[in-house]
Amino acid sequence: MAEQTASPGSFYRRIDAVVRAKGNDPITWVLKDNSYVRYDMRENHGFDGYPKLIEGNWPGLVDTFGRRIDAALNRRDQPQIVYLFKDSQYVRYDLDSDKVEPGYPLGIAEAWKGLPPDFQLGIDAAVNHQSDPNVSWIFKDDLYIRYDVPNDKLLGGPTPILRGWRGLPENFQRGIDAAVNSVLDTDKVYLFKDDQYVRYDLVSDRTDSGYPLPVEGNWNFFG
């Protein structure tokens, strides 16, 4: 029997990761379990023919990566590269050639030596600084770190999410499911938890008013 994709409705109950296209391109790929959708963040609509299975459509992803991806992080200083994380492993995915680079997957601990030991066992979400191409925030359970990706250097943390990300609802303070930088405003990031999301302002360093909001009805993955 052919493997089934995740149901469309399940994307609104919890997502696993979001992959941005290069630069200011509004296209993203929203990942859930073994499936993904293609989504335009500027126009707020999905595309026909989705969800699709990850396996077979993301060349080079093997084994557990095809069943679920834990987190994604676009590399700002190398915009064609996105890191995909699963348990204690990761791959470098090349958006230009649309395939995993040779030699992957690798253990997170092999190449991300500056990460705290718990983070080397797996991460939940990651998002880029709005202006510094080297800096990203990486989330694990109720903690986060500030990390220099090109130089493999821990810049701060681990710190409780509660202390560093102001105005988040209590369930977001316990962990973040997925995160992505905004296309429309580089000072904003979106953080997802279960069936809700918030928009966070990196300049004022606080959650925008009016959040959280439900994912369904605001992110039209299939509309």
Secondary structure as UniProt FT lines:
FT   HELIX           8..12
FT   STRAND          17..20
FT   TURN            23..24
FT   STRAND          27..32
FT   TURN            33..34
FT   STRAND          35..40
FT   TURN            41..44
FT   STRAND          45..46
FT   TURN            48..49
FT   STRAND          52..53
FT   TURN            55..57
FT   TURN            59..60
FT   HELIX           63..66
FT   STRAND          71..74
FT   TURN            76..77
FT   TURN            79..80
FT   STRAND          81..86
FT   TURN            87..88
FT   STRAND          89..94
FT   TURN            95..98
FT   STRAND          99..100
FT   TURN            102..103
FT   STRAND          106..107
FT   HELIX           108..111
FT   TURN            113..114
FT   HELIX           117..120
FT   STRAND          125..128
FT   TURN            133..134
FT   STRAND          135..140
FT   TURN            141..142
FT   STRAND          143..148
FT   TURN            149..152
FT   STRAND          153..160
FT   HELIX           161..164
FT   TURN            166..167
FT   HELIX           170..173
FT   STRAND          178..181
FT   TURN            186..187
FT   STRAND          188..193
FT   TURN            194..195
FT   STRAND          196..201
FT   TURN            202..205
FT   STRAND          206..207
FT   TURN            209..210
FT   STRAND          213..214
FT   TURN            216..218
FT   TURN            221..222
//
